[in-house]
Amino acid sequence: MKQQRVAVLGLGKIGNILLQGLLKAGLPPGNAVATVRHPERAQALGKERPIPVGTDNRAAARGADVVIIAVKPQNVRELLEEIRADVTPAQLVISVAASVPTAFIENLLATPTPVVRAMPNTPSQVGAGMTGICRGKHATDAHLDTARRLFDTVGRTVVVDEKHMDAVTGLSASGPAFVYIILESLAEAGVKVGLPRDIATVLSAQTLLGAAKVQLDTGDHPALLKDMVTTPAGCTIDGILELEEGKLRVTLIKAVVKATQRAKELMFEK
Ligand SMILES: NC(=O)c1ccc[n+]([C@@H]2O[C@H](COP(=O)([O-])OP(=O)(O)OC[C@H]3O[C@@H](n4cnc5c(N)ncnc54)[C@H](OP(=O)(O)O)[C@@H]3O)[C@@H](O)[C@H]2O)c1
């Protein structure tokens, strides 16, 4: 990645997170450039960042090996129409826009350009991100590998078929919001049973982190790990009974299903 020149078109929340990750991983600031829509925002961001931030998407795209598209789904078309004459098959276009298929991007570009579609998430800001990627019809294994190395700088990366990208969006891209609600609820529960709020919050957050780390490190089925905590006639099983009665499982499943369905609609909005 260190030799590549990267342009982030749309330096918003996720664009910023990816850029910070790349710079932290050793991308020289001289190899990066970014754009936003509003000149005053470009000016403000340019003062805070070690890289040039402007509004000229065409110039930014022209000078890059990897062009990252990080604008809202409904702005992807106008952005591609703007830069189409400046993008060549020697470059790699990576789009993180939810709901936008690789074929849509390929069809708007003037030449048969390699495209990788990616769906990162906000924990990428602390190097604990989860990104799903898939390739368009002109992208080779080498292009997929470039994208994987880019997203590996901010966490884990999995390669999936494009038909699964909306599901990745509903699970791991929306997922942090669902988990923050669980984290907040557990902390609230700690307060209810008498713990100071700051202690309750750290107990809750570290418990989620630890449980997730055990699953990732061991690969064990979550049900098996749950059973290890659940002593017969102990206190955990009483808590589990409450969770089942409150339909936590089915509620979470329905949340991901809804978010996945919604992910299919975003690019068609004004
Ligand atoms: N947030 C997440 O957790 C997440 C996760 C995965 C993927 N994504 C995807 O990432 C994309 C951006 O989401 P976000 O949450 O980062 O949104 P955001 O914070 O609103 O950022 C969008 C950025 O795009 C810029 N922009 C809009 N039109 C532009 C144009 N024509 N040329 C250059 N820049 C332009 C905006 O500039 P101004 O600031 O000047 O308006 C803004 O900085 C979306 O497609 C979303 O689906 C988001």
The ligand as an ORCA input file, in Angstrom:
! r2SCAN-3c Opt
* xyz 0 1
  N     -20.865      5.502      8.283
  C     -20.705      4.162      8.214
  O     -20.695      3.431      9.211
  C     -20.480      3.512      6.859
  C     -20.017      2.194      6.825
  C     -19.780      1.599      5.589
  C     -20.041      2.290      4.418
  N     -20.533      3.545      4.480
  C     -20.804      4.240      3.201
  O     -19.907      5.307      3.101
  C     -20.507      6.369      2.362
  C     -20.348      7.655      3.149
  O     -21.015      7.508      4.391
  P     -20.646      8.473      5.618
  O     -21.379      7.938      6.776
  O     -19.160      8.630      5.692
  O     -21.331      9.845      5.092
  P     -20.910     11.350      5.369
  O     -20.229     11.475      6.687
  O     -22.133     12.166      5.104
  O     -19.826     11.664      4.232
  C     -20.127     11.891      2.883
  C     -19.047     12.804      2.343
  O     -19.202     12.881      0.922
  C     -18.921     14.208      0.533
  N     -19.502     14.443     -0.782
  C     -20.802     14.488     -1.142
  N     -20.901     14.708     -2.466
  C     -19.631     14.816     -2.944
  C     -19.065     15.027     -4.216
  N     -19.838     15.199     -5.310
  N     -17.725     15.079     -4.334
  C     -16.913     14.899     -3.257
  N     -17.390     14.670     -2.011
  C     -18.730     14.645     -1.872
  C     -19.517     15.063      1.622
  O     -18.926     16.352      1.573
  P     -19.426     17.565      2.517
  O     -18.908     17.240      3.874
  O     -18.784     18.777      1.928
  O     -20.926     17.572      2.422
  C     -19.121     14.243      2.862
  O     -17.842     14.627      3.321
  C     -21.967      5.985      2.128
  O     -22.127      5.553      0.795
  C     -22.203      4.840      3.090
  O     -23.111      3.902      2.538
  C     -20.738      4.193      5.679
*
